């Protein structure tokens, strides 16, 4: 993401300099359809500082790749207001949950409680236990679990993913725990509903904080902007646009 941001930024800086020299009357609209991670923040910085960028519309995504402001490509927080309030960094879990769409998961929970996706979600949560046991510092956010194969048992599923991570397979006592946990219909229980719905609800708060920070960043520079949905949220996890003009 940082490599893309740097390359993209250099291109736009060159365009900005060229137009200021040769085409002083040029007006540029920046359009970003799902700019990943820091790229959305960088586009806002460029728009705010550019003399020829007179409008911007971005629908950001992949908040989990946003770096804190103390990094070279810092994407959060951008505004002085949020910095003064002490929100200097978002946890990996908050950024990850901010990428999800509550409408999509509510539809899945209401209509597909028995499908294999829910079973695998349950198995992944069990696998997390044994991954953390082997390496407490390891973040499963960075690892995309492999899909369950037809007829695969929970032991085979966990061992296959552990092998990819170059971690030792389940021991006999761990296998007993995994099997016991897998027999609990957690994805149908009220506990699952409560925890899962709370996670994606809190994810909305994380996304709202990121969007609020970005709009405040623009308004602190005297730039008017609006935030709102531009299409059905079930069509894409990210459907909220920031639109600004100067």
C-alpha positions as CSV (number, residue, x, y, z in Angstrom):
1,X,0.0,0.0,0.0
2,X,2.8,2.5,0.9
3,X,4.5,1.8,-2.4
4,X,1.3,2.5,-4.3
5,X,0.7,5.6,-2.3
6,X,4.3,6.9,-3.0
7,X,4.1,6.3,-6.7
8,X,0.6,7.7,-7.0
9,X,1.6,10.8,-5.0
10,X,4.6,11.5,-7.2
11,X,2.5,11.3,-10.3
12,X,-0.1,13.7,-9.0
13,X,2.6,16.1,-7.7
14,X,4.1,16.1,-11.2
15,X,0.8,16.8,-12.8
16,X,0.1,19.6,-10.3
17,X,3.4,21.3,-11.0
18,X,3.0,20.9,-14.8
19,X,-0.4,22.4,-14.8
20,X,0.5,25.3,-12.5
21,X,3.3,26.2,-15.0
22,X,1.6,25.6,-18.3
23,X,-2.1,25.4,-17.7
24,X,-2.9,27.8,-14.9
25,X,-6.7,27.7,-15.7
26,X,-6.9,23.9,-15.4
27,X,-9.3,22.4,-12.8
28,X,-8.9,18.8,-11.6
29,X,-11.4,16.5,-9.9
30,X,-9.9,13.7,-7.9
31,X,-12.0,10.5,-8.1
32,X,-11.2,7.5,-5.9
33,X,-13.3,4.4,-6.1
34,X,-12.2,2.3,-3.1
35,X,-8.7,3.8,-2.6
36,X,-7.0,1.3,-0.3
37,X,-5.8,2.2,3.2
38,X,-3.5,5.2,3.3
39,X,-4.2,6.1,-0.3
40,X,-7.6,7.6,0.7
41,X,-5.9,9.8,3.3
42,X,-3.1,10.8,0.8
43,X,-5.7,11.8,-1.8
44,X,-7.3,14.1,0.8
45,X,-4.0,15.6,1.7
46,X,-3.2,16.2,-1.9
47,X,-6.6,17.8,-2.6
48,X,-6.3,20.1,0.4
49,X,-2.8,21.3,-0.6
50,X,-3.2,21.5,-4.4
51,X,-4.0,24.7,-6.2
52,X,-5.6,23.1,-9.2
53,X,-7.6,20.3,-7.5
54,X,-11.0,21.8,-7.1
55,X,-13.1,18.8,-6.2
56,X,-12.8,15.3,-4.8
57,X,-15.0,12.2,-4.4
58,X,-13.7,9.2,-2.7
59,X,-15.3,6.0,-1.5
60,X,-12.5,4.4,0.7
61,X,-11.9,0.8,1.6
62,X,-9.4,-1.5,3.4
63,X,-9.2,0.6,6.6
64,X,-7.1,-2.2,8.1
65,X,-4.1,-1.0,6.0
66,X,-4.2,2.6,7.4
67,X,-1.0,3.5,9.3
68,X,-0.8,5.7,12.3
69,X,0.2,9.3,11.9
70,X,3.7,8.7,13.3
71,X,4.6,6.6,10.3
72,X,5.9,8.0,7.0
73,X,2.6,7.4,5.3
74,X,0.4,8.1,8.3
75,X,-3.3,8.0,7.4
76,X,-4.9,8.4,10.8
77,X,-5.6,10.8,12.5
78,X,-5.5,13.6,9.9
79,X,-7.4,16.3,11.8
80,X,-6.0,18.4,14.7
81,X,-9.3,17.9,16.5
82,X,-9.0,14.1,16.7
83,X,-5.3,14.3,17.5
84,X,-6.1,16.6,20.4
85,X,-8.7,14.2,21.7
86,X,-6.1,11.5,22.0
87,X,-7.2,9.2,19.2
88,X,-3.6,8.8,17.9
89,X,-4.0,5.2,16.7
90,X,-6.7,2.6,16.1
91,X,-6.2,-1.0,17.1
92,X,-5.9,-3.7,14.4
93,X,-9.2,-5.2,15.5
94,X,-11.1,-1.9,15.1
95,X,-9.6,-1.2,11.7
96,X,-10.4,-4.7,10.6
97,X,-14.0,-4.6,11.8
98,X,-14.5,-1.2,10.1
99,X,-14.0,-2.9,6.8
100,X,-17.1,-5.1,7.2
101,X,-20.7,-4.4,6.2
102,X,-23.4,-4.9,8.9
103,X,-26.2,-5.4,6.3
104,X,-24.4,-8.2,4.5
105,X,-23.7,-10.1,7.8
106,X,-27.2,-9.6,9.1
107,X,-28.6,-11.1,5.9
108,X,-26.2,-14.0,6.2
109,X,-27.1,-14.6,9.9
110,X,-30.9,-14.4,9.2
111,X,-31.0,-16.5,6.0
112,X,-27.9,-18.8,6.0
113,X,-27.4,-20.1,9.5
114,X,-26.8,-23.6,8.3
115,X,-24.4,-22.9,5.5
116,X,-20.8,-23.9,5.5
117,X,-19.6,-20.3,5.9
118,X,-21.0,-20.1,9.4
119,X,-19.3,-23.4,10.3
120,X,-16.0,-22.3,9.0
121,X,-16.3,-19.0,10.9
122,X,-16.7,-21.1,14.1
123,X,-13.7,-23.3,13.2
124,X,-11.6,-20.2,12.5
125,X,-12.3,-18.9,16.0
126,X,-11.2,-22.3,17.4
127,X,-8.0,-22.2,15.3
128,X,-7.2,-18.8,16.6
129,X,-6.9,-20.3,20.1
130,X,-4.1,-22.7,19.0
131,X,-2.4,-20.1,16.8
132,X,-2.2,-17.7,19.7
133,X,-1.0,-20.5,22.0
134,X,2.0,-21.2,19.7
135,X,2.8,-17.5,19.0
136,X,0.9,-14.9,21.2
137,X,2.3,-12.1,19.1
138,X,0.9,-13.4,15.9
139,X,-2.1,-11.5,14.5
140,X,-4.6,-13.7,12.6
141,X,-5.7,-10.5,10.8
142,X,-2.6,-10.9,8.6
143,X,-3.5,-14.5,7.7
144,X,-6.3,-15.4,5.4
145,X,-7.6,-18.8,6.5
146,X,-7.9,-21.4,3.7
147,X,-11.3,-22.6,2.8
148,X,-12.6,-25.8,4.2
149,X,-12.3,-28.7,1.8
150,X,-15.2,-31.1,1.2
151,X,-15.5,-33.6,4.0
152,X,-12.6,-32.0,5.9
153,X,-12.7,-32.5,9.7
154,X,-11.8,-29.7,12.2
155,X,-8.5,-31.5,12.9
156,X,-7.6,-31.5,9.3
157,X,-8.7,-27.9,8.8
158,X,-6.7,-26.6,11.8
159,X,-3.6,-28.7,11.0
160,X,-3.6,-27.6,7.4
161,X,-3.7,-23.9,8.4
162,X,-1.1,-24.4,11.1
163,X,1.2,-26.1,8.6
164,X,0.9,-23.1,6.3
165,X,2.0,-20.9,9.2
166,X,4.9,-23.3,9.9
167,X,3.5,-24.1,13.3
168,X,3.4,-27.6,14.9
169,X,0.1,-29.6,14.5
170,X,-2.5,-30.2,17.2
171,X,-1.4,-32.3,20.1
172,X,-3.8,-35.0,21.4
173,X,-5.1,-32.9,24.3
174,X,-5.6,-29.9,21.9
175,X,-7.5,-32.1,19.5
176,X,-9.9,-33.1,22.3
177,X,-10.5,-29.5,23.1
178,X,-11.0,-28.6,19.4
179,X,-13.5,-31.4,18.8
180,X,-15.4,-30.5,21.9
181,X,-15.6,-26.9,20.9
182,X,-16.6,-27.8,17.4
183,X,-19.7,-29.7,18.7
184,X,-21.1,-26.6,20.2
185,X,-23.6,-25.0,17.8
186,X,-22.1,-21.6,18.6
187,X,-23.1,-20.0,15.4
188,X,-26.8,-20.6,16.3
189,X,-26.5,-19.6,20.0
190,X,-27.4,-16.3,21.5
191,X,-23.8,-16.0,22.6
192,X,-22.7,-16.0,19.0
193,X,-25.3,-13.5,18.0
194,X,-24.4,-11.2,20.8
195,X,-20.7,-11.2,20.3
196,X,-20.8,-11.2,16.5
197,X,-23.4,-8.4,16.2
198,X,-21.5,-6.4,18.8
199,X,-18.2,-6.7,16.8
200,X,-19.7,-5.5,13.5
201,X,-21.7,-2.8,15.3
202,X,-18.5,-1.5,16.9
203,X,-16.9,-1.7,13.4
204,X,-19.4,0.9,12.3
205,X,-18.1,3.2,15.1
206,X,-14.6,2.6,13.8
207,X,-15.5,3.6,10.3
208,X,-17.5,6.6,11.5
209,X,-14.4,7.8,13.5
210,X,-12.2,7.5,10.4
211,X,-14.7,9.3,8.2
212,X,-15.3,12.0,10.8
213,X,-11.5,12.6,11.1
214,X,-11.2,13.0,7.3
215,X,-14.1,15.4,7.0
216,X,-12.7,17.5,10.0
217,X,-9.3,17.5,8.3
218,X,-10.9,19.2,5.2
219,X,-13.1,21.6,7.2
220,X,-10.1,22.7,9.3
221,X,-8.7,24.0,6.0
222,X,-11.9,25.8,5.2
223,X,-13.2,23.2,2.7
224,X,-16.9,22.3,2.6
225,X,-17.6,18.6,2.3
226,X,-20.5,16.1,2.7
227,X,-20.5,12.4,3.6
228,X,-23.2,10.0,2.5
229,X,-24.0,6.6,0.9
230,X,-23.8,6.4,-2.9
231,X,-25.2,2.9,-3.5
232,X,-26.7,-0.1,-1.8
233,X,-24.4,-1.2,1.0
234,X,-25.1,-4.9,0.2
235,X,-23.4,-4.4,-3.2
236,X,-20.1,-3.4,-1.5
237,X,-18.9,-3.3,2.1
238,X,-17.8,0.3,1.6
239,X,-20.5,2.6,0.1
240,X,-19.9,5.9,1.9
241,X,-18.5,8.8,-0.1
242,X,-16.7,11.9,1.0
243,X,-17.5,14.7,-1.5
244,X,-15.8,18.1,-1.3
245,X,-15.2,21.2,-3.5
246,X,-13.2,24.4,-3.2
